[in-house]
Amino acid sequence: MELPWWEQSSNSLKKLTKKLKTYSAYSTALRYFQESCHKLNVQDVERTDLLKFAAFLRDEKEQSPRSVYNKFETVMAFLKAQGVRGLVRKNDWPRYVEEEPEIYDKDDLDRFFAACDEEERLWYEFFLMTGMREQEVMYVYWTDLNLAHAAARVTHKPDRGWTPKAYKEREIPIPEKLVRQLKAWKAKSDRTCGLVFPTSGCNPKMNFLDDLKAVAERAGLDAQHFWLHKFRATFATWHLWAGVDLRTVQNWMGHTDMESTLRYLKPNRSQEVKAKVNHTFA
């Protein structure tokens, strides 16, 4: 007897992604689809099932518009991998408002870093000054850092079964301030471990987010406003505000298109910009 589609989905998911975090997100989306649609065979799924799924996510699971879209997109990718296509029209897809990106306020960062110890400060200044994603920081090796030329690379780690997003390696220039910190850190590091930020047993550090929120609380800041990806948006926005061209920032971010980079750009509302607005209409 043929197994129901949700019991066959594990192998399909592994083909779609090898990253644990992404696998977990995909699994959640398919579990919700199973709750919404009780058909045993994906070939029997119809347009109405997908429309009901979007409504189920919104009304029953109380998902945000963006989360509804992401889970709907995941199920559509799964169905496509099973050869099921053409069920929905363009206007059937869930909609969401593209929110303005959030970046860290400089005053908040000053308070945050003042509350860090030496190790914590290096962790989060590395996030801020490289714009790397969480897993890219987790798997950065000393061999990825060219401290003589102030550069950091994101590279494939076949020995750990890790690949950069979109299989895209890249190099990012880093400021001298971070170079000095990394040199000092390297002098004290375990030379038998290639990871820059290891835990015991030379394993990747998995709890950057928990530690981030702990430091924010210690600094008297609202921990809900602190998350790792916000460093990445801050990195992109600050460089673009400073006059670095869009194509260069796109390359540093590891994006395949400029549109992805622009989504990280928060509009500049500084006094300097306000002065330019006044000058335009003087």
N, C-alpha and C positions, 0 to 999 in steps of 0.2 A: 504494500500500500504506500502511495506517495505521501511524503511528509508535508505538513502545512508549510507555507512559504516562510513563516517566521523561524521555523526550525532549520530551514535551508539557508537562512540569511547570513550566517556566520562567515562562511567562505566568501560570499559576495562582498561582505564588508571588508574582509582582509584584502581583497583585490582593490577596493576603493581607497583604503588607507592602511598604513602600517603604524601610524602614530597612536599611542594609547589614548591621549586626550581626545583626538578626533574620533577614534573608534568609540569612545564612550558617548560622545555627542550623537554620532550616527545611531548607536544602539538605542539611545533614549528616543530619538525621532521614530525609529521603526517600532519600538514598543508602544508608543502612543498611537501609531497607525494601526497596530494590531488591536488596541483597545477600541478604536473607532470603526475599523472595518473587519468583519468577522469571516470574510471569504478565505477559503483555504488555499486557493491557487491565484497567483498574481495575474495569470492570464484572464481571470474573471473580473479583475478590477475595472471599474468604469469611471467615467467623468464624475458622476454624481458621488461616488465614494470619495474622490479627492476633494470635491467641494465641501462635503460633510466633514472631512478631516480638518480642513482649514477652520470651519466653524467650531469643531470640537476643541481644537487648540485654543481658540479665542474664548469660547464660552465655558467649557468644562475645565480646561487646564489653566485658564486665565493667563495665557502667555501674552507677552508684549507683541505689538505688531511686527517688530523685527524678528523676534523669536519664532513667531508663526511662519514668517517667510523662510527663515533658515531651515526649519524642520520640514516644511513643504518642499523646499528645494532638495533636501536630503532624500526624501521619499521619491521624488521625481528622478534623481540620479540612480537610486536603487532600482526603480522600475525600468529605467533605460538600460541598465546593466543586464536586466532579465529579458531584454528585447521588447519591452512594452513601451510604445511611443505613441504620440499623437492624441493622447486622451483629453488634454485641456488646451484651451485657446489662450492667447496672450492675456486677454482681459480676465481670465479665470484665476490668475496668480494673485496671492495675497499682496496687499500694498502696505507700505510703511513710509513714514516721513523720515527722510535722511536727516538725522540730528547733527547739529553743529558739534565738531569734535571737542572734547575737553582736554585741556592741557593744565599742567601745574603752574600755579602762581609763584613767581619768584620769591616772594616773602614767605610763602608756605614752605617752599623748598629750603630756604635758609633756616627756618625753624626745624624742619625735618632733619637736615644734615647735622645741625648742631646737637641733636639728640642721639646721633649715631655714634657707636664706637668705631674704631679704625676699620675693622673688617666690614661692618655694615655700610659704612660710608663708601668703601670701595665697591661693594656689590651694586649699590643703587646709583652711584655716579657712573659705573660701567654701563648700566641700563640706559641712563640719561644721555651719556656722551657717545654711545655707539648706535643707539636706536635699534638694538637687536631685540628679536622676539625672545620670549621666556626660554624656550627650548634651545635656541641658539646660544644663549648665555650659559645654560646648563651644560652644554656640550662644547664650550670653547676650550681649546687646548693651548698650552704655551706655544706650541709650534704654529698656532694661528696668529700669534702676535709678533709683529716686527717692530720692536721697541726702538731700534736704531732709526727707523724711518717713520715712526709714529703712525702705525697702521694696524688694523685688526681685520682678520678674514673670517668669513663664515664658510666652512668646508664640510664635505661629506665625511662621516665617521663610520666606515664599514666595520671597524672592530667593535662598535657598539650598536650596530644596526640602525644608525640614525642618518637621515637625509634632510637637507634643508628644504623648506617649503618650495614647491614648484621645481625642485631639483636645481636650484639656482645658487651657485656660489658667488661670493662678492668680496670686495675689499672696502674698508671704511677708514678714512683718516681719523685719528684721535688727537685731542689737544695735549700739549706738553704736560699740563697738570695731571692728566690721567696717566701719562707715560711714567712720570715720577712715582706715582702711587703704585703702579704695577711693578716697577723695578724694585721698590722696597718690599712689596709683597712677595715677589719671586725669590728674593734673598732669604726669606723666612719659610718658603714653601717646601713641601715634601718633594724632593727631586725624583723620587721613584714613581710619582703620579703625574700623568700628563695633563690632567684637568686643572684649569685655573681656579675653579671654585668647587673643590671636592668635599665630600663628607667622608666619614670613616670608611675604610676599605676602598678608597679611591672610586667612590660612586658619585654620580651627579647630584648636586643639591636640588631637592625637590620642593622645598618649602620657602622659596623666596617671598611668596605672597603673604604667608602667615607672619614672617619676620617683618615684612614691610608694614603691615597693619599694627604690629606690636610697637614698632618705632614711632609710628604716627601717634598712637595713643600716649606713648611716653612723652612726646613733644607737645601734648595737649591739643592735638589736631583731630579732626573727625576722620576716623579710620575708614568710614564708608566712602570717602572721597579719594582714597588711595588704592590704586591697582597698578599692576606692572605695565600693561599696555599703554597706560597714560604717559609713561616715560617716552615711549616710541612716538606718540603724537606730539609731545613736547619737543623732542629731538627734531622732527621734521619741520614743525612750525617755526621754531627758533632759527633754524638754518635758512628757511625761506624768507623770514623777516629780515635776516641779516644780509640778504642779497645773493645767497647761493642759488644758482639757476635750477629750475625745476628738473631738468634732465639729470643733473648730477645728484640731486636729492633722491630722485627715483632710483638711481643705481645704488646709492648707499642703503636705501630701504629694501632693496631686493624685489621691487615691483616689476611686473611685466608690462605695465601700461601707466601712463601719466595720470589717468583718472583715479587709479588706486591711491597714488600719492596725494592728489588734491583733496581726497576725502579726509586726510589727516591735517589739512591746513585750516587753522582757526583764523577767522578774520582779525586783522590787526586794528585794535581800538585805542592805540596809544595816543598820548598828547601830540606826538610828532605827526601822526596821521591826521588827527583833528586839525592841526595847523595847516596841513596840505589841503584839506577840504575847504577851510576858510579862505585859503589863498586862491583856490580854483574859482570861487565865486566872489572874490574881492571886487 
